[in-house]
Each structure stands twice: as C-alpha cells, then as structure tokens.
Amino acid sequence: MSEATLETKPAEPTAPEAPVAPEAPAQLDFERAEFAEPAAAHVQCSVCQSAITTAYYQLLDKILCGSCRDGVQRSVNDARGGTAFGKAFLQAGAVAVGLGLVYALFVHLTQIQLALATIGIGVLVGRTVQRVTRGFGSTRHQVLAVVLTYIASAMGYLPVIVAAMKQDDGEPGAGALLSVLRFVFISALTLAAPILDVTSGLSGVLGALIIFFGLRTAWQSSRGVGGPVAISGPYQVHTSPTT
C-alpha cells in the first residue's frame, strides 16, 4: 500500500485588509435640542429689543427685560384704573354718538333701516376702547363697548319715533316739564325699539340677529388680555439643558 501524500501548494498572497476607519462621533443637533429655558449667551427683549444677559421675565409668549417688565405692569395698572375707563367712556362714547347720528340721518333721508350698520359701529367703538386701554382692557371695558354700540344702533329708530311723536303733538306752548318728560319717553322708546322690532315679523327677527352680531363684534374688538396679567419670572439666561 502506497503512502498517501499531502500535496501542499504555497498559499496565494492575499491583499492586506484595509484598516477600518474609526466611527465618527455622533454630531449634536442643536436645532433639535430641547431646553427648559433658553441656553444661550443672551436673549432679546420683545419690547425694547435689547439683549438680556442675566435674567428675563415672560408675559404670554413675550420675553421682557426688567425695565420693560416694570413698564408693562404700570401700563396694566393704568389701563384698568378709573381714569382710563373714564377716557374710554368719553372717546368711545363720542364715536358712538357720532356714528348714531350719521345712521339716524341716513334712515331719515332714505327711510331704510339698515341693521348691518351695527357691525361697523361695533368695530369702530370696540377699537376705540382697545386703543385707550392699550390691549389690557378687562370685561367692564368690553361691556362698555357693547352698551355704546347698542345705543348707537338704536339711534337709527329715532327718526321714526320723532315723526310719530310730532303727529301726536298737543299745544305748541307746552311747559318745560312736559318737554323733559317727552325727551325721556323718546329716549326710552328709542332704546327699546330694537327689542320691540322683533314683534314686527321676520324682518324684525333678522334685524335683531344682525344687531346681536354687531354687539358681538364690539365685544371681540374691545377684548384685551383680560383677567390678571401674569408676568412670570425671573428666569436666568444661563441654564443647563434638561436631560
């Protein structure tokens, strides 16, 4: 029996393996990093646009510096004080009376009762109130805007009421007391006219709905921050990111 022999061939040279490059460290995505508070060298005041490097305050989504925070608080107190309310009453009242007289003149000349005018009156009266309060008005300012808008809208019924009263005039030399009573009666009837007009049929109901939307417009146009103005803080600018 012949011996088995192992045939060995020289190993073919193999190419050296390329060195594996070390994995690059994961990059931080600062755009996606979430912090409890701004972790920057400074933040910017939303009012005066100055850089804040120490501490800041926050009102809703606005960032305030210390001096602007004090100014906003003073503005809130002033806007909700009695002086500002009186100013709002005078300015918005003048606007309401002026618009009411224009509306009454329009009705007198055209004999057309245009309830849609209440929406425009509500916008102008409401914005006047909001301008006086600088956006910090409360519920009583909104009520003021609604009442003034209703009075201006009711003045559109004044020509019809005055014309009806003239037909029932008695002696021309009526006394002063009777004149005062007549003025009070006409004023009360004018204010009640939009409500009484509902009984006139479908047109009265539609008119009442339009007046309602006008009053709602006055409520929304005069809206301020409302409620207590909560200024939170102070927050430190240099903070550590939360994990």
CYANA upper distance limits for C-alpha pairs under 8 A (distance plus 0.5 A):
 29 ASP  CA     33 ALA  CA      6.84
 34 GLU  CA    241 PRO  CA      7.63
 34 GLU  CA    242 THR  CA      7.95
 35 PHE  CA     39 ALA  CA      7.34
 35 PHE  CA    240 SER  CA      8.13
 35 PHE  CA    241 PRO  CA      5.29
 35 PHE  CA    242 THR  CA      6.27
 36 ALA  CA    241 PRO  CA      6.98
 36 ALA  CA    242 THR  CA      6.70
 37 GLU  CA    235 TYR  CA      8.31
 37 GLU  CA    237 VAL  CA      7.97
 37 GLU  CA    239 THR  CA      7.15
 37 GLU  CA    241 PRO  CA      8.29
 38 PRO  CA     43 VAL  CA      7.88
 38 PRO  CA    237 VAL  CA      6.83
 38 PRO  CA    238 HIS  CA      8.05
 38 PRO  CA    239 THR  CA      7.58
 39 ALA  CA    237 VAL  CA      7.00
 39 ALA  CA    238 HIS  CA      6.13
 39 ALA  CA    239 THR  CA      5.83
 39 ALA  CA    240 SER  CA      7.15
 39 ALA  CA    241 PRO  CA      7.45
 40 ALA  CA    237 VAL  CA      7.31
 40 ALA  CA    238 HIS  CA      6.98
 41 ALA  CA     53 THR  CA      6.96
 41 ALA  CA    237 VAL  CA      7.60
 41 ALA  CA    238 HIS  CA      7.22
 42 HIS  CA     51 ALA  CA      6.57
 42 HIS  CA     52 ILE  CA      5.74
 42 HIS  CA     53 THR  CA      5.06
 42 HIS  CA     54 THR  CA      8.15
 42 HIS  CA    237 VAL  CA      6.74
 42 HIS  CA    238 HIS  CA      8.40
 43 VAL  CA     51 ALA  CA      6.22
 43 VAL  CA     52 ILE  CA      5.65
 43 VAL  CA     53 THR  CA      7.28
 43 VAL  CA    237 VAL  CA      7.57
 44 GLN  CA     49 GLN  CA      6.11
 44 GLN  CA     50 SER  CA      6.10
 44 GLN  CA     51 ALA  CA      5.10
 44 GLN  CA     52 ILE  CA      6.23
 44 GLN  CA     63 ILE  CA      7.64
 44 GLN  CA     64 LEU  CA      8.45
 45 CYS  CA     49 GLN  CA      5.23
 45 CYS  CA     50 SER  CA      5.95
 45 CYS  CA     51 ALA  CA      6.92
 45 CYS  CA     52 ILE  CA      7.25
 45 CYS  CA     62 LYS  CA      8.35
 45 CYS  CA     63 ILE  CA      5.81
 45 CYS  CA     64 LEU  CA      5.33
 45 CYS  CA     65 CYS  CA      6.07
 46 SER  CA     62 LYS  CA      6.32
 46 SER  CA     63 ILE  CA      5.88
 46 SER  CA     64 LEU  CA      6.51
 47 VAL  CA     63 ILE  CA      8.47
 47 VAL  CA     64 LEU  CA      7.21
 47 VAL  CA     68 CYS  CA      7.32
 48 CYS  CA     68 CYS  CA      7.83
 50 SER  CA     65 CYS  CA      8.48
 52 ILE  CA     56 TYR  CA      7.25
 52 ILE  CA     65 CYS  CA      7.02
 52 ILE  CA    237 VAL  CA      8.06
 53 THR  CA    237 VAL  CA      6.62
 53 THR  CA    238 HIS  CA      8.48
 54 THR  CA    236 GLN  CA      6.44
 54 THR  CA    237 VAL  CA      6.05
 54 THR  CA    238 HIS  CA      7.99
 55 ALA  CA     65 CYS  CA      7.93
 55 ALA  CA     66 GLY  CA      8.31
 55 ALA  CA    234 PRO  CA      6.32
 55 ALA  CA    235 TYR  CA      5.77
 55 ALA  CA    236 GLN  CA      4.93
 55 ALA  CA    237 VAL  CA      6.04
 56 TYR  CA     63 ILE  CA      7.20
 56 TYR  CA     64 LEU  CA      6.30
 56 TYR  CA     65 CYS  CA      5.60
 56 TYR  CA     66 GLY  CA      7.03
 56 TYR  CA    233 GLY  CA      7.22
 56 TYR  CA    234 PRO  CA      5.88
 56 TYR  CA    235 TYR  CA      5.86
 56 TYR  CA    236 GLN  CA      7.11
 56 TYR  CA    237 VAL  CA      7.56
 57 TYR  CA     63 ILE  CA      6.32
 57 TYR  CA     64 LEU  CA      5.49
 57 TYR  CA     65 CYS  CA      6.69
 57 TYR  CA     66 GLY  CA      7.54
 57 TYR  CA     69 ARG  CA      7.38
 57 TYR  CA    231 ILE  CA      7.14
 57 TYR  CA    232 SER  CA      6.25
 57 TYR  CA    233 GLY  CA      5.12
 57 TYR  CA    234 PRO  CA      5.52
 57 TYR  CA    235 TYR  CA      6.82
 58 GLN  CA     62 LYS  CA      6.11
 58 GLN  CA     63 ILE  CA      5.18
 58 GLN  CA     64 LEU  CA      6.29
 58 GLN  CA    231 ILE  CA      6.13
 58 GLN  CA    232 SER  CA      5.75
 58 GLN  CA    233 GLY  CA      6.82
 58 GLN  CA    234 PRO  CA      8.47
 59 LEU  CA     63 ILE  CA      7.05
 59 LEU  CA     64 LEU  CA      7.83
 59 LEU  CA    229 VAL  CA      8.33
 59 LEU  CA    230 ALA  CA      7.08
 59 LEU  CA    231 ILE  CA      5.34
 59 LEU  CA    232 SER  CA      7.08
 60 LEU  CA    230 ALA  CA      8.48
 60 LEU  CA    231 ILE  CA      8.25
 64 LEU  CA     68 CYS  CA      6.33
 64 LEU  CA     69 ARG  CA      6.14
 65 CYS  CA     69 ARG  CA      6.48
 66 GLY  CA     70 ASP  CA      6.96
 67 SER  CA     71 GLY  CA      6.78
 68 CYS  CA     72 VAL  CA      6.51
 69 ARG  CA     73 GLN  CA      6.74
 69 ARG  CA    231 ILE  CA      8.24
 70 ASP  CA     74 ARG  CA      6.76
 71 GLY  CA     75 SER  CA      6.67
 72 VAL  CA     76 VAL  CA      6.69
 73 GLN  CA     77 ASN  CA      6.83
 74 ARG  CA     78 ASP  CA      6.57
 75 SER  CA     79 ALA  CA      6.40
 75 SER  CA    134 ARG  CA      8.45
 75 SER  CA    136 PHE  CA      8.42
 76 VAL  CA     80 ARG  CA      6.74
 76 VAL  CA    136 PHE  CA      6.31
 76 VAL  CA    229 VAL  CA      8.15
 77 ASN  CA     81 GLY  CA      6.65
 78 ASP  CA     83 THR  CA      8.22
 78 ASP  CA     84 ALA  CA      7.11
 79 ALA  CA     84 ALA  CA      5.92
 79 ALA  CA     85 PHE  CA      8.01
 79 ALA  CA    132 VAL  CA      7.94
 79 ALA  CA    133 THR  CA      5.20
 79 ALA  CA    134 ARG  CA      7.43
 79 ALA  CA    136 PHE  CA      6.67
 79 ALA  CA    137 GLY  CA      7.01
 80 ARG  CA     84 ALA  CA      7.01
 80 ARG  CA     85 PHE  CA      7.43
 80 ARG  CA    133 THR  CA      7.75
 80 ARG  CA    136 PHE  CA      7.75
 80 ARG  CA    137 GLY  CA      6.83
 80 ARG  CA    138 SER  CA      7.55
 81 GLY  CA     85 PHE  CA      6.94
 82 GLY  CA     86 GLY  CA      6.65
 83 THR  CA     87 LYS  CA      6.74
 84 ALA  CA     88 ALA  CA      6.58
 84 ALA  CA    132 VAL  CA      7.40
 84 ALA  CA    133 THR  CA      7.26
 85 PHE  CA     89 PHE  CA      6.60
 85 PHE  CA    141 HIS  CA      7.74
 86 GLY  CA     90 LEU  CA      6.74
 87 LYS  CA     91 GLN  CA      6.59
 87 LYS  CA    132 VAL  CA      7.67
 88 ALA  CA     92 ALA  CA      6.13
 88 ALA  CA     93 GLY  CA      8.21
 88 ALA  CA    128 THR  CA      7.85
 88 ALA  CA    129 VAL  CA      5.87
 88 ALA  CA    132 VAL  CA      6.28
 88 ALA  CA    133 THR  CA      8.02
 88 ALA  CA    141 HIS  CA      8.42
 89 PHE  CA     93 GLY  CA      5.92
 89 PHE  CA    129 VAL  CA      8.38
 89 PHE  CA    144 LEU  CA      7.76
 90 LEU  CA     94 ALA  CA      6.51
 91 GLN  CA     95 VAL  CA      6.88
 91 GLN  CA    128 THR  CA      7.54
 91 GLN  CA    129 VAL  CA      8.29
 92 ALA  CA     96 ALA  CA      6.57
 92 ALA  CA    125 VAL  CA      5.95
 92 ALA  CA    126 GLY  CA      8.26
 92 ALA  CA    128 THR  CA      6.09
 92 ALA  CA    129 VAL  CA      6.53
 92 ALA  CA    145 ALA  CA      7.88
 92 ALA  CA    148 LEU  CA      7.96
 93 GLY  CA     97 VAL  CA      6.58
 93 GLY  CA    125 VAL  CA      8.41
 93 GLY  CA    148 LEU  CA      6.80
 94 ALA  CA     98 GLY  CA      6.53
 95 VAL  CA     99 LEU  CA      6.60
 95 VAL  CA    124 LEU  CA      8.08
 95 VAL  CA    125 VAL  CA      6.87
 95 VAL  CA    128 THR  CA      8.49
 96 ALA  CA    100 GLY  CA      6.42
 96 ALA  CA    121 ILE  CA      7.58
 96 ALA  CA    125 VAL  CA      6.78
 96 ALA  CA    148 LEU  CA      6.42
 96 ALA  CA    149 THR  CA      6.77
 96 ALA  CA    151 ILE  CA      8.01
 96 ALA  CA    152 ALA  CA      5.79
 97 VAL  CA    101 LEU  CA      6.62
 97 VAL  CA    151 ILE  CA      8.48
 97 VAL  CA    152 ALA  CA      6.44
 98 GLY  CA    102 VAL  CA      6.86
 99 LEU  CA    103 TYR  CA      6.60
 99 LEU  CA    121 ILE  CA      7.25
 99 LEU  CA    152 ALA  CA      6.97
100 GLY  CA    104 ALA  CA      6.56
100 GLY  CA    151 ILE  CA      8.07
100 GLY  CA    152 ALA  CA      4.63
100 GLY  CA    153 SER  CA      6.70
100 GLY  CA    154 ALA  CA      8.22
100 GLY  CA    155 MET  CA      5.87
100 GLY  CA    156 GLY  CA      7.17
101 LEU  CA    105 LEU  CA      6.58
101 LEU  CA    152 ALA  CA      8.23
101 LEU  CA    155 MET  CA      7.41
101 LEU  CA    156 GLY  CA      8.33
102 VAL  CA    106 PHE  CA      6.69
103 TYR  CA    107 VAL  CA      6.80
103 TYR  CA    117 ALA  CA      8.05
103 TYR  CA    153 SER  CA      8.20
103 TYR  CA    155 MET  CA      7.70
103 TYR  CA    156 GLY  CA      6.02
104 ALA  CA    108 HIS  CA      6.62
104 ALA  CA    155 MET  CA      6.30
104 ALA  CA    156 GLY  CA      4.83
104 ALA  CA    157 TYR  CA      7.49
104 ALA  CA    158 LEU  CA      6.95
104 ALA  CA    159 PRO  CA      6.91
105 LEU  CA    109 LEU  CA      6.67
105 LEU  CA    156 GLY  CA      8.47
105 LEU  CA    159 PRO  CA      8.36
106 PHE  CA    110 THR  CA      6.48
106 PHE  CA    111 GLN  CA      8.18
106 PHE  CA    112 ILE  CA      8.18
107 VAL  CA    111 GLN  CA      5.34
107 VAL  CA    112 ILE  CA      5.71
107 VAL  CA    113 GLN  CA      6.39
107 VAL  CA    114 LEU  CA      8.26
107 VAL  CA    156 GLY  CA      6.81
107 VAL  CA    157 TYR  CA      8.39
107 VAL  CA    159 PRO  CA      7.57
108 HIS  CA    112 ILE  CA      8.43
108 HIS  CA    159 PRO  CA      6.17
108 HIS  CA    160 VAL  CA      8.28
113 GLN  CA    156 GLY  CA      7.47
113 GLN  CA    157 TYR  CA      8.24
115 ALA  CA    153 SER  CA      8.04
115 ALA  CA    207 GLY  CA      6.06
115 ALA  CA    208 ALA  CA      8.41
115 ALA  CA    210 ILE  CA      6.56
115 ALA  CA    211 ILE  CA      6.63
116 LEU  CA    120 GLY  CA      7.93
116 LEU  CA    210 ILE  CA      6.65
116 LEU  CA    211 ILE  CA      7.76
116 LEU  CA    214 GLY  CA      8.13
117 ALA  CA    121 ILE  CA      6.75
117 ALA  CA    153 SER  CA      7.93
118 THR  CA    122 GLY  CA      6.50
118 THR  CA    149 THR  CA      7.56
118 THR  CA    150 TYR  CA      8.30
118 THR  CA    152 ALA  CA      8.34
118 THR  CA    153 SER  CA      6.02
118 THR  CA    210 ILE  CA      7.91
118 THR  CA    211 ILE  CA      6.23
118 THR  CA    214 GLY  CA      5.32
118 THR  CA    215 LEU  CA      7.86
119 ILE  CA    123 VAL  CA      6.87
119 ILE  CA    210 ILE  CA      8.17
119 ILE  CA    211 ILE  CA      7.76
119 ILE  CA    213 PHE  CA      7.18
119 ILE  CA    214 GLY  CA      4.34
119 ILE  CA    215 LEU  CA      7.74
119 ILE  CA    217 THR  CA      6.85
119 ILE  CA    218 ALA  CA      8.25
120 GLY  CA    124 LEU  CA      6.93
120 GLY  CA    214 GLY  CA      7.82
121 ILE  CA    125 VAL  CA      6.53
121 ILE  CA    149 THR  CA      6.65
121 ILE  CA    152 ALA  CA      7.91
121 ILE  CA    153 SER  CA      8.08
121 ILE  CA    214 GLY  CA      7.87
121 ILE  CA    218 ALA  CA      8.31
122 GLY  CA    126 GLY  CA      6.28
122 GLY  CA    145 ALA  CA      7.94
122 GLY  CA    146 VAL  CA      7.88
122 GLY  CA    149 THR  CA      5.97
122 GLY  CA    214 GLY  CA      5.95
122 GLY  CA    215 LEU  CA      6.56
122 GLY  CA    216 ARG  CA      8.30
122 GLY  CA    217 THR  CA      5.98
122 GLY  CA    218 ALA  CA      4.54
122 GLY  CA    219 TRP  CA      8.34
122 GLY  CA    221 SER  CA      8.01
123 VAL  CA    127 ARG  CA      6.57
123 VAL  CA    214 GLY  CA      8.49
123 VAL  CA    217 THR  CA      6.59
123 VAL  CA    218 ALA  CA      6.06
123 VAL  CA    221 SER  CA      6.39
124 LEU  CA    128 THR  CA      6.69
124 LEU  CA    218 ALA  CA      8.44
125 VAL  CA    129 VAL  CA      6.94
125 VAL  CA    145 ALA  CA      6.54
125 VAL  CA    148 LEU  CA      7.93
125 VAL  CA    149 THR  CA      7.16
125 VAL  CA    218 ALA  CA      7.12
125 VAL  CA    222 SER  CA      8.36
126 GLY  CA    130 GLN  CA      6.73
126 GLY  CA    142 GLN  CA      8.04
126 GLY  CA    145 ALA  CA      5.94
126 GLY  CA    146 VAL  CA      8.42
126 GLY  CA    217 THR  CA      8.22
126 GLY  CA    218 ALA  CA      5.23
126 GLY  CA    219 TRP  CA      7.28
126 GLY  CA    220 GLN  CA      7.94
126 GLY  CA    221 SER  CA      5.12
126 GLY  CA    222 SER  CA      4.66
126 GLY  CA    223 ARG  CA      8.39
127 ARG  CA    131 ARG  CA      6.47
127 ARG  CA    221 SER  CA      6.07
127 ARG  CA    222 SER  CA      6.15
128 THR  CA    132 VAL  CA      6.90
128 THR  CA    222 SER  CA      8.14
129 VAL  CA    133 THR  CA      6.84
129 VAL  CA    141 HIS  CA      7.36
129 VAL  CA    142 GLN  CA      8.45
129 VAL  CA    145 ALA  CA      7.26
129 VAL  CA    222 SER  CA      6.19
130 GLN  CA    134 ARG  CA      6.29
130 GLN  CA    135 GLY  CA      5.92
130 GLN  CA    136 PHE  CA      8.22
130 GLN  CA    137 GLY  CA      7.17
130 GLN  CA    221 SER  CA      7.75
130 GLN  CA    222 SER  CA      5.32
130 GLN  CA    223 ARG  CA      7.30
130 GLN  CA    224 GLY  CA      7.27
131 ARG  CA    135 GLY  CA      7.30
133 THR  CA    137 GLY  CA      5.73
133 THR  CA    224 GLY  CA      8.28
134 ARG  CA    224 GLY  CA      8.44
135 GLY  CA    223 ARG  CA      7.71
135 GLY  CA    224 GLY  CA      4.97
135 GLY  CA    225 VAL  CA      6.81
136 PHE  CA    224 GLY  CA      5.16
136 PHE  CA    225 VAL  CA      5.61
136 PHE  CA    226 GLY  CA      7.17
137 GLY  CA    141 HIS  CA      6.33
137 GLY  CA    142 GLN  CA      8.11
137 GLY  CA    222 SER  CA      7.98
137 GLY  CA    223 ARG  CA      7.04
137 GLY  CA    224 GLY  CA      4.95
137 GLY  CA    225 VAL  CA      7.00
137 GLY  CA    226 GLY  CA      6.71
138 SER  CA    142 GLN  CA      7.33
138 SER  CA    223 ARG  CA      7.85
138 SER  CA    224 GLY  CA      6.67
138 SER  CA    225 VAL  CA      7.68
138 SER  CA    226 GLY  CA      5.23
138 SER  CA    227 GLY  CA      7.08
139 THR  CA    143 VAL  CA      6.77
139 THR  CA    223 ARG  CA      8.30
139 THR  CA    226 GLY  CA      7.18
140 ARG  CA    144 LEU  CA      6.65
141 HIS  CA    145 ALA  CA      6.86
141 HIS  CA    222 SER  CA      7.54
141 HIS  CA    223 ARG  CA      8.45
142 GLN  CA    146 VAL  CA      6.81
142 GLN  CA    218 ALA  CA      7.85
142 GLN  CA    219 TRP  CA      5.65
142 GLN  CA    220 GLN  CA      8.24
142 GLN  CA    222 SER  CA      5.97
142 GLN  CA    223 ARG  CA      6.72
143 VAL  CA    147 VAL  CA      6.68
143 VAL  CA    219 TRP  CA      7.58
144 LEU  CA    148 LEU  CA      6.68
145 ALA  CA    149 THR  CA      6.56
145 ALA  CA    218 ALA  CA      6.26
145 ALA  CA    219 TRP  CA      7.03
145 ALA  CA    222 SER  CA      7.19
146 VAL  CA    150 TYR  CA      6.67
146 VAL  CA    215 LEU  CA      5.84
146 VAL  CA    216 ARG  CA      8.04
146 VAL  CA    218 ALA  CA      6.04
146 VAL  CA    219 TRP  CA      6.44
147 VAL  CA    151 ILE  CA      6.81
148 LEU  CA    152 ALA  CA      6.74
149 THR  CA    153 SER  CA      6.62
149 THR  CA    214 GLY  CA      8.23
149 THR  CA    215 LEU  CA      6.94
149 THR  CA    218 ALA  CA      7.39
150 TYR  CA    154 ALA  CA      6.56
150 TYR  CA    211 ILE  CA      8.32
150 TYR  CA    215 LEU  CA      7.27
151 ILE  CA    155 MET  CA      6.84
151 ILE  CA    191 LEU  CA      7.11
152 ALA  CA    156 GLY  CA      7.92
153 SER  CA    211 ILE  CA      8.08
154 ALA  CA    158 LEU  CA      7.86
154 ALA  CA    190 THR  CA      6.43
154 ALA  CA    191 LEU  CA      6.10
154 ALA  CA    192 ALA  CA      8.35
154 ALA  CA    193 ALA  CA      7.23
154 ALA  CA    194 PRO  CA      6.73
155 MET  CA    190 THR  CA      7.03
155 MET  CA    191 LEU  CA      8.19
157 TYR  CA    161 ILE  CA      6.95
157 TYR  CA    190 THR  CA      6.60
157 TYR  CA    193 ALA  CA      7.18
157 TYR  CA    194 PRO  CA      8.40
158 LEU  CA    162 VAL  CA      6.52
158 LEU  CA    186 ILE  CA      8.49
158 LEU  CA    190 THR  CA      6.43
159 PRO  CA    163 ALA  CA      6.56
160 VAL  CA    164 ALA  CA      6.72
161 ILE  CA    165 MET  CA      6.68
161 ILE  CA    186 ILE  CA      7.55
161 ILE  CA    189 LEU  CA      8.29
161 ILE  CA    190 THR  CA      7.70
162 VAL  CA    166 LYS  CA      6.71
162 VAL  CA    186 ILE  CA      7.88
163 ALA  CA    167 GLN  CA      7.15
164 ALA  CA    168 ASP  CA      7.36
165 MET  CA    169 ASP  CA      6.79
170 GLY  CA    174 ALA  CA      8.26
174 ALA  CA    178 LEU  CA      6.79
174 ALA  CA    179 SER  CA      7.43
175 GLY  CA    179 SER  CA      6.93
176 ALA  CA    180 VAL  CA      6.76
177 LEU  CA    181 LEU  CA      6.72
178 LEU  CA    182 ARG  CA      6.54
179 SER  CA    183 PHE  CA      6.68
180 VAL  CA    184 VAL  CA      6.73
181 LEU  CA    185 PHE  CA      6.58
182 ARG  CA    186 ILE  CA      6.58
183 PHE  CA    187 SER  CA      6.59
184 VAL  CA    188 ALA  CA      6.62
185 PHE  CA    189 LEU  CA      6.54
186 ILE  CA    190 THR  CA      6.48
187 SER  CA    191 LEU  CA      6.81
188 ALA  CA    192 ALA  CA      6.75
189 LEU  CA    193 ALA  CA      6.38
190 THR  CA    194 PRO  CA      8.37
192 ALA  CA    196 LEU  CA      6.62
193 ALA  CA    197 ASP  CA      6.31
194 PRO  CA    198 VAL  CA      7.58
194 PRO  CA    207 GLY  CA      8.46
194 PRO  CA    208 ALA  CA      7.06
195 ILE  CA    208 ALA  CA      7.65
196 LEU  CA    200 SER  CA      8.25
197 ASP  CA    204 GLY  CA      5.54
197 ASP  CA    205 VAL  CA      8.07
197 ASP  CA    208 ALA  CA      8.18
198 VAL  CA    202 LEU  CA      8.28
198 VAL  CA    203 SER  CA      8.35
198 VAL  CA    204 GLY  CA      4.80
198 VAL  CA    205 VAL  CA      5.35
198 VAL  CA    207 GLY  CA      8.21
198 VAL  CA    208 ALA  CA      6.97
199 THR  CA    204 GLY  CA      7.06
199 THR  CA    205 VAL  CA      8.13
200 SER  CA    204 GLY  CA      5.86
200 SER  CA    205 VAL  CA      8.39
201 GLY  CA    205 VAL  CA      6.98
202 LEU  CA    206 LEU  CA      6.70
203 SER  CA    207 GLY  CA      6.54
204 GLY  CA    208 ALA  CA      6.63
205 VAL  CA    209 LEU  CA      6.80
206 LEU  CA    210 ILE  CA      6.76
207 GLY  CA    211 ILE  CA      6.69
208 ALA  CA    212 PHE  CA      6.64
209 LEU  CA    213 PHE  CA      6.86
210 ILE  CA    214 GLY  CA      6.75
211 ILE  CA    215 LEU  CA      6.73
212 PHE  CA    216 ARG  CA      6.66
213 PHE  CA    217 THR  CA      6.58
214 GLY  CA    218 ALA  CA      6.88
215 LEU  CA    219 TRP  CA      6.81
216 ARG  CA    220 GLN  CA      6.77
217 THR  CA    221 SER  CA      6.42
218 ALA  CA    222 SER  CA      6.62
219 TRP  CA    223 ARG  CA      6.86
225 VAL  CA    229 VAL  CA      7.63
